[in-house]
Amino acid sequence: MRLFMASATAVALALTAPGAYAQAISAEEAEALRAQIRTMKAQMEAMEARLNAAAPASAAAAQESTSPAAAPATAPALAAGSAAKPEGKDEKGDETQIKWKGSPQFAQGDRQFKVKGRIQADANYVGTPKGLDDQGLGFSSEMRRIRLGAEGAIGAGFDYKLELELSDNAVDLVDTYVGYHKGPWSIRLGNQNSFQSLDELTGDTSGSVMERAAFTDAFNFERRLGAAFQYNKGPWLAQAGVFTDDIGALANDSDGVDGGDENNSYGLDGRLVYSPKLGGFQLHFGGSAHYRRLGRLAESETRYRQRPYVHSTNTRLIGTPAMNVAEEDHYGVEFAAIRGPWHAAAEYHALTANRVDASTVTFQGAYAETGIFLTKGDHRGYKEGIFRVEKPAHPMGEGGMGSLLFTLRYDWLDLNDRDIRGGTQNGYIAALVWEPIQNLRFNVNYALMDYTGATPTASGKTDYDAQVIGTRFELDF
């Protein structure tokens, strides 16, 4: 509008100035043109006044560049504008970003929120020799896990995670903690894993087989309430923590040594990982050490035992008798390698149980596996000392069939030492994992379990085989 007025004024000046064009018209015609221009200018000024009345903040901003006196009037308008939070932004002006990774993820500056969930359902079969009368064998099925929760960050380096899980018809808290991180350092307070082993820390939806190594269950690895510290920089990862017991054992719902108020057990755990990249290899070397004082729990009974691979049966074919254990010491070593579609992993773990009324006994477990993706472009993920699941390179719906991982694993558990004859288990496992799209997986496993010193059959036989077929579908987001 000001440009139009300036043009009109320029025409008026041209008409009043002496020159060839002005001399080409008569004085009467020139005066008539000047009158028309004055009328147009008055109309433009009136229109500008009406617009300024409708938008005073915009008019003040426009006048600021030409009128210093208008500056004080502009400041209140700008202040009022900043006080009103723009749509889709927080009080800092950070925009809300929404991403989809199996579920909506919200981010606003240094704050984040994500809904988490998991569904796992199993259908399995355990075949054993005739004469082993146990109704828990044969066919069995279960909802292995139903999990719902959330995780996120609340700013200034603080984050959190909360997960509820329905398993075995009971609701438990899984990862439930508040954390703080700054640079390579972090600390977590709450219910969490205590750095027991590579296979235990790798998520159950990121594993290459349906169930973890036999020693992880036999040695009672579980989440516990405590404080954990971590340092992660370059290829180095150091983890340490002090923990009490799992939150179920700490509940005050029973009296005596099994009651939460009588549970004064605690443990110290540490793990060190070196994960360099060498050529095309991602390598992993790790070790962990653990100490646990059972306290009043030493007066109760402790057992070390294991199922025949799948979780849907509650039968244990090998296991120690009940013992009064005052302390546990255990340590483990880890190795893994990834190159393209191929991977390998191995671990060894030993646990020493210091009995109250007898000599100490040591039990051992180990596994070794190798696997390869049968689909082009896929590989096992790895981050912060554990395996991670990766999105299929060519998922269904985008011209591919998803990813297909084939793995062979040998799993060994020995529960024999001194006067304790808990038995041994050698597992030979073949697993196929199909992930058609991200967050959805289907497992088919076959396991041949070779037992020595197991539960006797009707004829007294304790050395025999068990054949296991396991299937699972899982949705994780």
QUITATA-V375462 format. One line per field, one symbol per residue. ss: DSSP state (~ for helix, > for strand, _ for the rest). burial: 1 if it has 24 or more other ideal C-beta (glycine too) atoms within 12 Angstrom, else 0. A space follows every 10 residues. Layout:
ss=???
burial=???
This chain:
ss=_~~~~~~~~~ ~~~~~~____ _~~~__~~~~ ~~~~~~~~~~ ~~~~~~~~~~ ~~~~_~~~~~ ~~~~___~~~ ~~~~~~~~~~ ~~~_____>_ ____>>>>>> ___>>>>>__ >>>>>>>>>> >>>>>>>>__ _______>>> >>>>>>>>>> >>>>>__>>> >>>>>>>__> >>>>>>>>>> >>__>>>>>> >>_____~~~ ~_________ ___~~~~~__ ___>>>>>>> >>>__>>>>> >>>_______ _____~~~_~ ~~___>>>>> >>>>__>>__ >>>>>>>>>> >>>_~~~~~_ _>__>>>___ _____>>>>_ __>_>>>>>> >>>>>>>>>_ _>>>>>>>>> >>>>>_____ >>>>>>>>>> >>>_______ >>>__>>>__ __________ __>>>>>>>> >>>>>>>__> >>>>>>>>>> >>>>>>>__> >>>>>>>>>> >>________ ___>>>>>>> >>>>>>_
burial=0000000100 0100100000 0000000001 0001001000 1000000000 0000000011 0000000000 0001001000 0000000000 0000000000 0100010100 1111011111 1111111110 0101001001 0101111011 1110000011 1111101000 0111111111 0000011101 1111111111 1111111111 1111111111 1111111111 1100001111 1111111111 0000000001 0110111111 1111100000 0111111111 1111001101 0111111111 1110111111 0010111111 1111111100 1111111111 1111100001 1111111111 1110100111 1101111011 1100100000 0111111111 1111101001 0111111111 1111111111 1111111111 1111100000 0001111111 1111111
